[in-house]
Amino acid sequence: MLHQLPKELLVEQVNNGLILLLLGMGVVFLFLTLLVFTTKFLSFFVRKYLPEKVPTITKRPVSASGSPAVETVGSEIAAAIAAAVAQSKR
């Protein structure tokens, strides 16, 4: 089928294809370059004007025996688990 078309038309279509190829690759390259610089700028902006808050460390109260106090919620959960295990073994 290609041998039926005039040579000038084929050359013109190949040239148009190459122009579209280069134009498309140029647009993608420019977009990706813009994306990289925008990301770097936003990263710089966030670090400078919205610094990460330093977490404060709170110490747990120590019981009379010298070991850290057990949370009541944790002990309630442990008791519920122990009761469930005991109930399942009956």
C-alpha positions as CSV (number, residue, x, y, z in Angstrom):
1,M,0.0,0.0,0.0
2,L,2.8,2.4,0.8
3,H,4.4,1.8,-2.6
4,Q,1.2,3.3,-4.2
5,L,1.7,6.7,-2.6
6,P,4.0,9.3,-4.2
7,K,7.5,9.6,-2.6
8,E,7.0,13.3,-1.8
9,L,3.9,12.6,0.2
10,L,5.6,9.8,2.2
11,V,8.6,12.1,3.0
12,E,6.2,14.9,4.0
13,Q,4.3,12.5,6.4
14,V,7.5,11.3,7.9
15,N,8.7,14.9,8.5
16,N,5.3,15.7,10.1
17,G,5.6,12.6,12.3
18,L,9.1,13.6,13.4
19,I,8.0,17.2,14.2
20,L,5.1,15.9,16.3
21,L,7.5,13.4,18.0
22,L,9.9,16.2,19.0
23,L,7.1,18.6,19.9
24,G,5.5,16.0,22.2
25,M,8.8,15.0,23.8
26,G,9.6,18.7,24.4
27,V,6.3,19.4,26.1
28,V,6.7,16.3,28.3
29,F,10.2,17.3,29.2
30,L,9.2,20.9,30.1
31,F,6.3,19.7,32.2
32,L,8.5,17.2,34.1
33,T,11.1,19.9,34.7
34,L,8.5,22.3,35.9
35,L,7.1,19.6,38.2
36,V,10.6,18.9,39.7
37,F,11.3,22.6,40.4
38,T,7.8,23.2,41.8
39,T,8.2,20.2,44.1
40,K,11.6,21.4,45.3
41,F,10.2,24.9,45.9
42,L,7.2,23.7,47.9
43,S,9.5,21.4,50.0
44,F,11.7,24.4,50.8
45,F,8.7,26.6,51.6
46,V,7.2,24.0,53.9
47,R,10.4,23.4,55.7
48,K,11.1,27.1,56.2
49,Y,7.7,28.5,57.1
50,L,6.0,25.4,58.5
51,P,8.6,23.7,60.6
52,E,7.9,20.3,62.1
53,K,6.9,20.4,65.7
54,V,9.3,18.7,68.1
55,P,7.3,16.1,70.1
56,T,7.6,16.6,73.9
57,I,8.5,13.7,76.0
58,T,6.4,13.1,79.0
59,K,7.6,10.9,81.9
60,R,5.2,8.4,83.3
61,P,4.6,8.5,87.0
62,V,6.5,6.0,89.1
63,S,4.6,3.9,91.7
64,A,5.9,3.4,95.2
65,S,7.7,0.2,94.2
66,G,9.8,2.1,91.8
67,S,8.4,0.6,88.6
68,P,6.3,2.7,86.1
69,A,2.6,2.9,87.0
70,V,0.4,0.5,84.9
71,E,-2.3,2.2,83.0
72,T,-5.8,1.3,84.1
73,V,-7.0,0.8,80.5
74,G,-4.2,-1.7,79.8
75,S,-5.0,-3.6,83.0
76,E,-8.7,-3.7,82.1
77,I,-8.0,-5.1,78.7
78,A,-5.6,-7.7,80.1
79,A,-8.3,-8.7,82.6
80,A,-10.9,-9.0,79.8
81,I,-8.6,-11.1,77.7
82,A,-7.8,-13.4,80.7
83,A,-11.6,-13.8,81.4
84,A,-12.2,-14.6,77.7
85,V,-9.5,-17.2,77.6
86,A,-10.8,-18.8,80.9
87,Q,-14.4,-18.8,79.5
88,S,-13.3,-20.5,76.3
89,K,-11.5,-23.3,78.1
90,R,-14.7,-24.3,80.1
